């Protein structure tokens, strides 16, 4: 979870003809499958794609990440570039020690992930739904690891089998003190 501080501001209210002071606000944010689902439901496009997000889409994703209750929508208009950079660092953080490879389709490109494909992976792999609130990168690392463990073992080529058999025979000869 990320705690983001949005500083207070002073501005002139034209209607009231007076200075208005906004208080500093602390936001609790979570980059999770729940946040992703909310954002994709609104924008009707995959969040996890190579397409860059507009400023409006970025701010709206931060709004979707917000766990803090009853946040005035004006708070999101006060986000600074430093706030957004901090959120982006948090989003990129793997939040895991796991280092699994990203799977690619036969044409060499990574398939586009949406909230629905992640939920489908969770169901297929038996991952409990409470994990939808985890940091998204940690959840994806878990999915990749479960997928890796469930794959059938890779078949060896004839050359690999021959090399393995030669190594086994050499080891046996050494242990049994025989020569061939």
N, C-alpha and C positions, 0 to 999 in steps of 0.2 A: 504494500500500500504506500502511496506517495502522499505526503502532506505538503500542500502547495499554499503559500501565503500570497494573497493578492492584496497589494498595498492600497491604503485608503487614498482618496483624491479630494482635491478641492476644486470646485468649478462654479461658474456663475450661472444662476437660474434666471433666465430672461423673464419668465412669467412673474416670479415673486420679487425680482429685482434684488436678489441677495446671494451671498456665497453659500454654497451647500457643501457639506463635508461628508464624504463616504467613509465609513469605517473600514479598517483592515479586516479581511475575511480569510479564514483558514478553511481550505477545501481538502477533504479526504478523497483521493482518487484511486481507482483500481482498474488496470488494463486487463480485462477479463473477457471471457466468452459472452457474458451477460452484456457488457458494454458494447462489444462488437455486434451482437444481435440487435440491440436498440438502434445503433447507428445504421446498420445495413437495412433495417426495416424502414427507416426514414429516407435514406438516400438511394435505395434500390440498386446498389452496386457493391462489389466486393471491396472491403476495406484493405485486405491483405493482397493488394495487387501492386504492380510496378508503377502505376499511374500516380503522379504526385497529387496530393490533396490541395484544394484551394484553402485560403485562410478561413473562409466560412465553414468548410467541412472539418478543418482541424479544430476550430473552436467548438464546433458541435460535438466532435468526438470527446473532447474534454468534458463537455456537459454530460455526455452519456457515461463517462467514467466516474462522475461525481457520486459519492456515497453520502455526502453531507446533505441533510434534509433542508428544505425550504430556502434554497439559495436564490437570491434576487437575480434575475436574468442579466441585469446591468453589470454584475460582477464579471461575467464573461467578456464584456466589452472592455474591461479594464485590464485584461491579461496583457502582460508585456512580452516582448520578444524573449526576454530572459525566462519568464514563466513557461512559455511555449518550448523553449530549448530544454528546460528542466524536465518537462513532461516527455519530450521526445527521447531524452536520455533514458528515462524510466521505461518507456515503451520498448526501447532497443535492448535493455538489460536482459540477459538470458534467464536470470533468477534460478539458475540450476547449474550444477557441476557437469551435467550430462552434455556430451558432445556427439550428437548423432548427425549423420549426413542427411541432407534434405533430399527427398526422393524426386526423381525426374521421370517424366513420361518418355515413351520410346523415341519421340522426336527431339529429346534433349532439353526440353523446357520444363520448368516446374509447373505442376497444375495449380490453377487458381484455387485458393482456399476461401470458403465462405463459412459463415456461422453454421449453416446447415451441414456442410461436409464435415466440419469438426464434430458436431453433435452426432452425425452418422458414425464417424470413427469411434466416438466414445461408446455408442451403443454396441457396435460390432466387437469392440475390444473389452466390453464389460466394465468400462470406467464409470464410477458412480457420478451422478449428476451434481453432487456437491462440489466437484472439481471445476464446474463452470465458473466458480467465483475465484479460482486461482489466477495468478498472473498468467496471461495468455501464453507467453513464451514457455513457461514451466509446463503448462498443460500440453502444448504442442510437443515438447521434449518427451513427456510421458507417453503420448500417443505414438511417437516415432519409435521409442524404445519397446513398447508393447508390440508394435507392428513387427519390429526387427526380430523379437523373440518368437513370434508366432509364425514366421516364414519357415518353409521347409529348408533343410540344409542344402547348400549349393552343391550341385553335382560336380564331381571332379572330372577333368579331361583325362584322356588316356595317358597323356604325358605326365600329368600330376599323379595319377595312380602309379605309374611306373616309378617315378622318383620316390614316392612314399614307400613302395615295396622294396626298392633298393636300400633305402635308409633303414627299414625294419630288418631286412636280412643282414645288413652290416652290423646293426646293433645286436642281433641274436648271435652272430658269429663271435662278436667281441665278448658277450656275456658267457657263451658256452666254450670259449677258447678253441674254436674250430676255424679252419680256413677253407676257402672255396675255390 
